[in-house]
Amino acid sequence: MMKTGLFIIIVLVSGCFAGLIHGGLNLVIVEPYLDQAIGIENQTLFATGEEEDTPEFWVEYNSYRVWQKSGQVLAGAILGTSIAALVGIVFLFVRKTLPEGNNVKKTLILSGLMWFTIFVIPFLKYPANPPTVGETETVVLRGILFVSFIAISGLSAVGFYQIYKRLKNRKILAFIGYAVFISIAFFLMPENPDEITAPMELVEEFRGASFIAVSVYWLTLGLILGGFVEKLQERLNLKK
């Protein structure tokens, strides 16, 4: 048995490290597309007369963007720690039913499953857009749709996991059941209400960079958490 206090610390530290990596990667591969998208929006504001192309505007804009970028890594660490807490809780409940192997293998499989169910599937339905894409009036609706689909995918995965545990010889039926259920939910969920007016090349490249950055987070979280848990297990076994 792992000591609860040490396990909690390991989970939070792992999430923080993985989140720092995610935040740093965002700065490198995602932020350039944000700069382009915001640049297009600024030119639109100038053309419509909503803003004036003055030195004062650029001073204020640049200071705001510097503040935004400087908070990327910190935000990544906070978000990464929060998600890791959820992964840690799930790991405690399912580690005995995960495939045989060391803890690194187990956490990689678990993080891979969670990456697929609560990130990839919702991302396919509601892919990330640059912040300047979309109407301000639909922000709440878009947020509700995205979070709702995350909840549907995640909770249904938990439900079919319970079915998986009870099945003796045909465990594949649980995976088939989840696939059918989430496919139906995918097509029944409303579409994104906003029309994309930004250049599609920019939007697609932003989505690709965002997908890579988040996927790297899940991979590094699985590796770091598994490595720490494995070391803790070895240390506790030596003391027996």
C-alpha positions as CSV (number, residue, x, y, z in Angstrom):
1,M,0.0,0.0,0.0
2,M,1.3,3.5,-0.8
3,K,1.3,6.1,1.8
4,T,-1.5,8.6,1.1
5,G,0.4,11.7,2.0
6,L,3.4,10.9,-0.2
7,F,1.2,9.8,-3.1
8,I,-0.7,13.1,-3.0
9,I,2.6,15.0,-3.1
10,I,3.8,12.9,-6.0
11,V,0.6,13.5,-7.9
12,L,0.7,17.3,-7.4
13,V,4.4,17.6,-8.2
14,S,4.0,15.4,-11.3
15,G,1.1,17.6,-12.5
16,C,3.0,20.8,-11.8
17,F,6.1,19.6,-13.8
18,A,4.0,18.3,-16.7
19,G,2.0,21.6,-16.6
20,L,5.2,23.7,-16.7
21,I,6.3,21.7,-19.8
22,H,2.9,22.3,-21.4
23,G,3.0,26.1,-20.6
24,G,6.5,26.4,-22.1
25,L,5.5,24.5,-25.2
26,N,2.4,26.7,-25.6
27,L,4.7,29.8,-25.6
28,V,6.9,28.2,-28.4
29,I,4.3,26.7,-30.7
30,V,0.9,28.1,-29.9
31,E,1.5,31.8,-29.1
32,P,2.8,32.7,-32.6
33,Y,-0.6,31.8,-34.0
34,L,-2.3,33.8,-31.3
35,D,-0.2,36.8,-32.4
36,Q,-1.3,36.4,-36.0
37,A,-5.0,36.0,-35.1
38,I,-4.9,39.1,-32.8
39,G,-3.0,41.0,-35.5
40,I,-5.9,40.3,-37.9
41,E,-8.4,41.4,-35.3
42,N,-6.5,44.6,-34.7
43,Q,-6.5,45.5,-38.4
44,T,-10.3,44.9,-38.5
45,L,-10.7,47.3,-35.5
46,F,-8.6,49.9,-37.3
47,A,-10.6,49.5,-40.6
48,T,-14.0,49.8,-38.8
49,G,-12.8,52.8,-36.7
50,E,-13.4,51.0,-33.4
51,E,-9.7,51.6,-32.5
52,E,-7.1,54.0,-33.8
53,D,-3.7,52.9,-35.0
54,T,-1.7,55.1,-32.5
55,P,1.4,54.6,-30.5
56,E,-0.7,54.6,-27.3
57,F,-2.7,51.7,-28.6
58,W,0.4,49.6,-29.3
59,V,1.9,50.4,-26.0
60,E,-1.2,49.2,-24.2
61,Y,-1.5,46.2,-26.5
62,N,2.1,45.1,-26.1
63,S,2.0,45.4,-22.3
64,Y,-1.1,43.3,-22.3
65,R,0.4,40.6,-24.5
66,V,3.6,40.5,-22.4
67,W,1.4,40.0,-19.3
68,Q,-0.6,37.3,-21.1
69,K,2.5,35.4,-22.3
70,S,4.3,35.7,-18.9
71,G,1.4,34.0,-17.3
72,Q,1.3,31.1,-19.7
73,V,3.8,28.9,-17.8
74,L,2.2,29.6,-14.4
75,A,-1.3,28.9,-15.8
76,G,0.0,25.7,-17.3
77,A,1.4,24.6,-13.9
78,I,-1.9,25.4,-12.1
79,L,-4.0,23.6,-14.7
80,G,-1.6,20.7,-14.9
81,T,-1.7,20.2,-11.2
82,S,-5.5,20.3,-11.2
83,I,-5.8,17.7,-13.9
84,A,-3.2,15.5,-12.2
85,A,-5.3,15.5,-9.0
86,L,-8.1,13.9,-11.0
87,V,-5.7,11.4,-12.6
88,G,-4.3,10.5,-9.2
89,I,-7.8,9.8,-7.8
90,V,-8.7,7.6,-10.9
91,F,-5.4,5.8,-10.6
92,L,-6.0,4.7,-7.0
93,F,-9.4,3.2,-8.1
94,V,-8.3,1.4,-11.3
95,R,-4.6,0.5,-10.9
96,K,-5.4,-3.1,-10.0
97,T,-7.4,-3.5,-13.2
98,L,-4.9,-1.9,-15.5
99,P,-2.7,-4.2,-17.6
100,E,0.1,-6.0,-15.8
101,G,3.4,-4.1,-15.7
102,N,5.3,-1.5,-13.7
103,N,3.7,1.8,-12.6
104,V,5.1,3.7,-15.6
105,K,3.2,1.4,-17.9
106,K,0.0,1.7,-15.8
107,T,0.1,5.5,-15.6
108,L,0.8,5.8,-19.3
109,I,-2.1,3.6,-20.2
110,L,-4.4,5.5,-17.8
111,S,-3.3,8.9,-19.0
112,G,-3.7,7.7,-22.6
113,L,-7.2,6.6,-21.9
114,M,-8.1,9.9,-20.2
115,W,-6.4,11.8,-22.9
116,F,-8.6,10.1,-25.5
117,T,-11.9,10.3,-23.6
118,I,-11.8,13.8,-22.1
119,F,-9.6,15.6,-24.6
120,V,-9.4,13.9,-28.1
121,I,-13.1,13.1,-28.5
122,P,-14.4,16.6,-27.3
123,F,-11.6,18.2,-29.4
124,L,-12.9,16.4,-32.5
125,K,-16.4,17.8,-31.9
126,Y,-15.4,21.3,-30.7
127,P,-11.8,21.9,-31.9
128,A,-9.8,24.7,-30.4
129,N,-10.0,28.1,-32.1
130,P,-7.9,31.2,-31.6
131,P,-9.5,33.5,-29.0
132,T,-10.4,36.1,-31.6
133,V,-12.6,33.5,-33.5
134,G,-16.2,33.6,-32.4
135,E,-18.8,36.1,-31.1
136,T,-18.6,37.3,-27.5
137,E,-22.3,36.7,-27.2
138,T,-21.7,32.9,-27.6
139,V,-18.8,32.5,-25.3
140,V,-20.9,31.0,-22.5
141,L,-22.8,28.7,-24.8
142,R,-19.6,27.4,-26.4
143,G,-18.1,26.8,-23.0
144,I,-21.2,24.9,-21.8
145,L,-21.2,22.7,-25.0
146,F,-17.5,21.9,-24.6
147,V,-17.6,21.1,-20.9
148,S,-20.9,19.1,-21.3
149,F,-19.3,16.9,-24.0
150,I,-16.2,16.4,-21.7
151,A,-18.6,15.3,-18.9
152,I,-20.6,13.0,-21.3
153,S,-17.4,11.3,-22.6
154,G,-15.7,11.1,-19.2
155,L,-18.7,9.8,-17.3
156,S,-19.8,7.3,-19.9
157,A,-16.2,6.0,-19.9
158,V,-16.5,5.5,-16.2
159,G,-19.9,3.7,-16.7
160,F,-18.5,1.4,-19.4
161,Y,-15.5,0.7,-17.2
162,Q,-17.9,-0.7,-14.6
163,I,-19.4,-2.9,-17.2
164,Y,-15.9,-3.9,-18.3
165,K,-15.1,-5.1,-14.8
166,R,-18.2,-7.3,-14.7
167,L,-17.8,-8.9,-18.0
168,K,-15.9,-12.3,-17.9
169,N,-15.0,-13.4,-21.4
170,R,-16.2,-10.6,-23.7
171,K,-14.7,-7.5,-22.2
172,I,-14.4,-6.1,-25.8
173,L,-18.2,-5.5,-25.6
174,A,-17.5,-2.6,-23.1
175,F,-15.3,-0.9,-25.6
176,I,-17.8,-1.4,-28.4
177,G,-20.6,-0.1,-26.2
178,Y,-18.6,3.1,-25.4
179,A,-17.8,3.6,-29.0
180,V,-21.5,3.3,-30.1
181,F,-22.7,5.5,-27.2
182,I,-20.1,8.3,-27.8
183,S,-20.7,8.2,-31.6
184,I,-24.4,8.8,-31.0
185,A,-23.6,11.6,-28.5
186,F,-21.1,13.1,-31.0
187,F,-23.8,13.5,-33.7
188,L,-26.6,14.6,-31.3
189,M,-24.6,17.4,-29.7
190,P,-25.1,20.8,-31.3
191,E,-22.5,22.2,-33.7
192,N,-20.3,25.2,-32.8
193,P,-22.6,28.2,-33.1
194,D,-20.0,30.5,-34.6
195,E,-19.0,30.9,-38.2
196,I,-15.2,31.0,-38.6
197,T,-14.2,34.2,-40.4
198,A,-10.4,33.9,-39.8
199,P,-8.2,32.3,-42.5
200,M,-8.7,28.6,-42.2
201,E,-5.0,27.9,-42.7
202,L,-4.3,29.9,-39.5
203,V,-7.1,28.2,-37.6
204,E,-6.0,24.7,-38.7
205,E,-2.4,25.4,-37.7
206,F,-3.5,26.8,-34.3
207,R,-5.6,23.7,-33.7
208,G,-2.7,21.4,-34.7
209,A,-0.3,23.2,-32.3
210,S,-2.8,23.2,-29.5
211,F,-3.5,19.5,-30.0
212,I,0.3,18.7,-29.8
213,A,0.8,20.9,-26.7
214,V,-2.0,19.2,-24.8
215,S,-1.0,15.7,-25.9
216,V,2.5,16.3,-24.7
217,Y,1.1,17.3,-21.3
218,W,-0.8,13.9,-21.0
219,L,2.3,12.0,-22.2
220,T,4.7,13.7,-19.8
221,L,2.2,13.4,-16.9
222,G,2.0,9.6,-17.4
223,L,5.8,9.3,-17.6
224,I,6.6,11.6,-14.6
225,L,3.8,10.3,-12.4
226,G,4.6,6.6,-13.2
227,G,8.3,7.2,-12.5
228,F,7.6,8.8,-9.1
229,V,5.1,6.1,-8.1
230,E,7.5,3.4,-9.2
231,K,10.3,4.9,-7.1
232,L,8.0,5.2,-4.1
233,Q,6.9,1.6,-4.5
234,E,10.5,0.4,-4.6
235,R,11.4,2.5,-1.5
236,L,8.5,1.1,0.5
237,N,9.3,-2.5,-0.6
238,L,12.9,-2.0,0.6
239,K,11.7,-1.0,4.0
240,K,9.6,-4.2,4.5
